[in-house]
Amino acid sequence: MKSARNHQAYWAFLGHRLSGLALAVFLPAHFYVLAMALDEARLDGFLKLAEMPAMKFGEWGLVLLLTLHMFFGLRLVALELLPWSSTRNARIAWIGWGFAASMAIGLVFIAGVI
């Protein structure tokens, strides 16, 4: 018998929950940077910092978190709102497609940044 915590649906739930928490932690920093736009000198200093490779990698991570959260969230909305007559395995297959789409979008983003 397969453990509930070693199931694809559990990992999709965990990915959705952790990406949401990470995005929530990111929001105060985002608002702080937006507030810097009021002072041109501070914003210019931050934009120079944002050109560093480590910051570009962080942007890639942010895009990856956003797309993971979006695709796993869309999966949950579909599970809740759509009528299902198919097998459970068909719904679980959406997890792989959502993860693959998130990775593809992340790769496209990082290719455009570099």
Secondary structure as the mmCIF struct_conf table of DSSP 4:
data_model
#
loop_
_struct_conf.conf_type_id
_struct_conf.id
_struct_conf.beg_label_comp_id
_struct_conf.beg_label_asym_id
_struct_conf.beg_label_seq_id
_struct_conf.end_label_comp_id
_struct_conf.end_label_asym_id
_struct_conf.end_label_seq_id
HELX_RH_3T_P HELX_RH_3T_P1 ALA A 4 ASN A 6
BEND BEND1 HIS A 7 HIS A 7
HELX_RH_AL_P HELX_RH_AL_P1 GLN A 8 MET A 36
TURN_TY1_P TURN_TY1_P1 ALA A 37 LEU A 38
BEND BEND2 ASP A 39 ASP A 39
HELX_RH_AL_P HELX_RH_AL_P2 GLU A 40 LEU A 49
TURN_TY1_P TURN_TY1_P2 ALA A 50 GLU A 51
BEND BEND3 MET A 52 MET A 52
HELX_RH_AL_P HELX_RH_AL_P3 PRO A 53 LEU A 81
BEND BEND4 LEU A 82 LEU A 82
BEND BEND5 SER A 86 SER A 86
HELX_RH_AL_P HELX_RH_AL_P4 ARG A 88 VAL A 113
#
